[in-house]
Amino acid sequence: MKTAVSSKGQIVLPAELRRQDRIEAGQEFDVERLDRGDYRLVRRAARPNDGAVDWLLDCPQKGFFVPIDGESTDTL
């Protein structure tokens, strides 16, 4: 596949590759220079809770998450 560097120095990943690897806007990558003209692009691992707040805020209805009564650890 072919791509080009923009005037801002940006490189666009072709849509087919983004679909195959489920790459979304905002995902971060490391660029490694292997040799002159040879580079490696490596997707950074997402943080374990990355997106959790957005997911909770997108809850379909208010009051969906309610506190659960539990036992205190003081009695153990």
N, C-alpha and C positions, 0 to 999 in steps of 0.2 A: 504494500500500500504506500501511497505517496502523500506527503504533507509538506507544508512550507512554514518558514518562520515569518511571523508578521513584523510590521514596523516597530511594534512594541516588544519584540523578542519572544513572543508567545508561539507555542507549537500546539496545533490542534490535533488531538487523537481522532482518527477516523471513527465515524458513528458505529460502524460494524464492530470495531474493537471495543468501544465503550459498551455496546449491548452485550457482547460475548462475556465480558468481564464484570458486568454490572458496575461500571464506573459512573459515579454521579458528580454533579457540580460540587465543588468545595472539598473533594477528597484530595489528600496531600500525597505527594510523591517525592522521592529522593532521586537526584540525578547524579550519576557517578561517571566520571571521565575515565574510560578504560585506556584510551590511546588517542592520538590526534585523529579527530573525525569519528571516533567510536565512543558511544555513550550508552549507559544502561539506565533505564527508568524503572524504579521500584516503588510500588504503592506502599505507603506507610500503613501499618496496622492501626485500625480504629481503636480508640480508647474503649475499655469495656462498657462504660455507661454512655458513650457518645450517642446523642439523640434521645436519651431517655426522657429528658424534660419535655422536649417537643412532643414525644409520643404521649406523655401524660396530659399535656395541655390539649391535645387533639381528641381527648376522651369524648365519646359521643353524647354524653349527658352529664349534667352537673350532679354531684352526689354519688357518682358511680363508685368511687373509692370511699369506703367508710372504715373507721377504726374497728378493730376486732378486740373484744374483751379477751384478755389473757391473764395468765397467772404471773404473779410477781416472782422474781428469782430470790426474793428475801426469805421465802418459806423453804427453800431447798437446804 
